[in-house]
Amino acid sequence: MLEFIDLTTISIALMIIGAIGVVLLKKPLDKVIMVSVLEAGLFLAIVSFRYLDVAFLTAVLDPLSIIVFLLALIKINEVRKSQLNDYSTVPKMLKSTENREKNSEGGK
């Protein structure tokens, strides 16, 4: 039983769990967590095949990619909120222009 559990098997399991989680989860922060699980599995796979120079580069760049991903999520949420605010004022603006037109006609 313990022969089956080695570094390569654990890394493949982490990559599969992370990939499935990214596809199935809906919340953006949950997706970030699953991407980091996937990256951990990738890092373990690189280490298990003894590409230590690539593993060093991966260990340095993975946190940076997560930070960029989080910044993109923050920006997307800001844009969505601003669009919701913009669209929520459109019906009010239409009603106010209709009222102005009725008032300018003298109540006709």
N, C-alpha and C positions, 0 to 999 in steps of 0.2 A: 504494500500500500504506500509506503513512504518513498518507494522508488519512483512512483508516478509524480509525486510532488517535488518538483525542482524549480529552479529559477526561471527556466524557459516556460514551463507550464503556468506559473504564477503570472508571468508577464503577458502571456497570451490571454489568460483569463481577465486580467485588468484591462487589456486593450478591447476585448469583446464587450465587457461590462460598460466601459466608457463609451464605446461607439453606440451601443444600444441605448444607453441613457441619453446621449445627445439627440438621438433621433426621436425617442419617445417622450421625453420630458418637455413641458410647455414653458415653464418659467425660465427667463434668461439666466438668472443666477444659478439655478439648478444645472443648466447647460454648462456654465462655467466650471462648476464642480466636476461634472462628468468629463469635460475636456481635460481637466487636470488629472483625473484618474486615468484617462487614456494616455496622457503624456507620461505618467508614472510607469505605465505598462511598456510604453515605447522605450523609456529610459532603461528599464530592467532588461528588455530584449537586447538593446545595444550593449549593455554591460555583459550579458550572458554570452554574447558572441565575441567578447573581448575587443571591441572597438573603443578603447578607452579615450582616445582623442576626440572621437565623435561624441562620446558620452559626456566629456567635459564641456564641449560646445553646447550640447543639449541642456545640460544642467545650468548653463549660463543664460541661454536664450529662452527657455521655457517660461520662467517667471516674467520675462519681458513681454512675451506674447500674451500671457494672461492679463498683464496690466493694460496692454493695448486693446485687448478684447473687452475688458471692463470699461475702459474709456469710451469705446464705441457704443457699448450698451447704455452708458449714461447719456451720451449725445442723442442716441435714438429715442430714449425716454423723454428728453427735453424737447425734441422736435415733435413727438407725438402729443405732448401736453400743450405745446404752443399751437399746433393745428387744431386740437380740440377747443382751445380757448378762442381761436379765430372763427371756427365754425359755429360756436355757441353764440357769437355776437351777430352772425349774419341774419337770423330771423328777426332780431331786435332792430337791426338796421333797416330791414325791409319794411317793418311795421312803422318805423319812424318816418321813412320817406313817403309811405302811403298817407300817413297822418298829415305830413307837411303839404302834400299835394291836395288833400281834401280841404285843409285850412286855407290854402292859397286860392282855391276856387270859390271861397266864400260859403262853404257848406252846401254846395249844390249836389 
